[in-house]
Amino acid sequence: MVTKVPPRPVAPRRLVRLLLAAGVTATTLAAVPQAAQAAPAAEGDAKNGGNTLTVAVSQSIDSLSPFLAQKLTSTSIHRLAYEYLTNYDPKDAKPIPGLATSWTSSPDKLTWTYTIRKDSKWSDGQQATAEDAAWTFTKMMTDENAATANGSFTANFKKVSAPDPQTLVIELKKPQATMTALDVPIVPKHVWEKVGDFSKFNNDKQFPIVGNGPYVITDFKVDQYIKLKPNKSFWRGAPKFDELVFKYYKDGDAAVAALQKGEVSFVPNLTPAQADALKTAKNIKVNDAPGRRFFALATNPGARSKDGKTFGNGHPALLDPAVRKALFLAVDRTTIVDKVFQGHAVEGEGYIPPRFGSYFWKPGGAQKLAYDPARAAQVLDQAGYKKNGQGKRVGKDGRPLDFRILCHATDPNDKAIGKYLQEWWGELGIGLKVECLDSVSDPWLKGDYDLAFDGWSVNPDPDYVLSIHTCGTLPATAKDSGATDNFICDQQFDTLYAQQAVEYDAAKRADLVKQMQSRLYDTGYMNIMAYPNALEAYRTDQIKSITTMPEAAGNLWGQDGYWSWWSAVPTASAGGSGSDGGSSTGVIVGIGAAVVVVVGLGVLLGLRRRSTADDRE
């Protein structure tokens, strides 16, 4: 089953925003004693000896460039290869030090100063400094191609400077509530300043790739595998496994079979049937936890670009709010949860999953569009979409309501729900063709679709997942790639988005986010059908312990950080001091409290945060 992510290579990926830390300083994490700088990792194979952690993935890598990558698999790998300014505590998702050890803001919240750690080195031996961060952000501000994946983070930046190697200063045009959740991989200036066209550079020709995260990317073959070796000089301590391999499986059943044979260590995105079958398997542990993503039905609102040009071949009837409302009313979410997800999901309501407490919203009273096919038929009748002699709904132009829906060929949920939609909508006189493709990116980018199965994993701060529905993320022209998820452009939604982006009061911001969800619900462009659980499994004879996020009932795949693969302890070497890594042994949860070795006082984060627990991928 494919983890739901922006189904278009241009849609932003990480939605990892944490609640603001307004004007407070976090104490510095002391350095973990480091071993000598590791030599460049050699190209290796999982069978060459040592402990190898192999993760089965079904999603292709869109790019190994942090400036272009938006798919979950790609961005998860970048979290392993590069540090961000801040990270998230796996226990409760609070912001904690990353490349930055502390941060403060000016009284007017327009200037943020970050102290950059002295114990972070690039894997080629050079020191990581504030200049690397300043160059990364400035490049995104001055080159639109470098802002493809994460441009929303820097759109409000006025100036970024590095007065000295350990000091980064970011000046803002107006307050920005995501300054402790800038999910942007910091890259080495001395490597990336040599790149010419950022729109074409995929960072996949020369290995090992220079980074400063817990792992170093050593090899990559498209739709086959990507290999990583531990960064022996990583400041938190090197990972325990000798190699980490993400192996591509187009077929989910094949990935499960490989897990059963011991050929892979971990499989994410299980179907309920697969999870149930694995629960009794020897040496396999199934993790079934509340998810951080939603499963949605997206409607083409009329693909368009910022220059006002429309394009694509979306069905014009879907521009009618009455048609979108009728489709909404003819979706039985209860059946989807019970029959398709077999109870391993929660019925969809608002845009933000219930896992994110303070931001979760649900429609109530007359606003709620519960399953009501009779009312759906009435709405269509009143809007002038009558049935003809063959029982087909037709518009005033005589065109039948025959729609197409983009389906991910590797996701059985798409196919199963597609069949239900054909049945439910067929009773209304609406036709539906389910078009299952290995990659839905091309037709999606071109606007050549009517409907699509969509979904995002949501991070602790919802700013990014909301931003992809703003007018500003539309492509500049029909030939360009934008950051929009679904070509939605609604002025009321945009106004609310702008207000929440500068609101530092937690309760007020949460209310604005809920108003945005209400507006998105009412437009009918996004029909959130379910919040699937995180269903995943790993071999206990290969992985002795591994960190979930959050601590209580959390996920392993697609975390807001690198905790799972960094903390994983191989069963063969568990029980003693482990291999030559330096990361803690027997880690299961609570990195912030138990895993990081701290000299002197522990981490003190007097950061204001919302009461939300943890959300999205």
Salt bridges, closest charged atoms under 4 A:
ASP45 OD1 - LYS227 NZ 3.45
ASP92 OD2 - LYS94 NZ 3.73
ASP119 OD1 - ARG117 NH1 3.06
ASP124 OD2 - HIS190 NE2 2.72
GLU131 OE2 - LYS189 NZ 3.16
ASP143 OD2 - LYS139 NZ 3.53
ASP183 OD1 - ARG79 NH2 3.49
ASP219 OD1 - LYS221 NZ 3.38
ASP276 OD1 - LYS279 NZ 3.76
ASP276 OD1 - HIS344 NE2 3.79
ASP288 OD2 - HIS344 ND1 2.74
GLU349 OE1 - LYS362 NZ 3.75
GLU349 OE2 - LYS368 NZ 3.88
ASP381 OD1 - ARG393 NH1 2.52
ASP402 OD1 - LYS392 NZ 2.33
ASP411 OD2 - LYS4 NZ 3.56
ASP414 OD1 - LYS4 NZ 3.39
ASP414 OD2 - HIS408 ND1 2.78
GLU435 OE2 - LYS433 NZ 3.98
ASP438 OD2 - LYS250 NZ 3.07
ASP450 OD1 - ARG404 NH2 2.84
ASP461 OD2 - ARG509 NH1 2.58
ASP490 OD1 - ARG519 NH2 2.77
ASP541 OD2 - ARG539 NH2 2.93
ASP560 OD1 - ARG292 NH2 2.40
ASP580 OD1 - LYS232 NZ 3.03
ASP614 OD2 - ARG355 NH2 2.44
GLU617 OE1 - ARG616 NH1 3.43
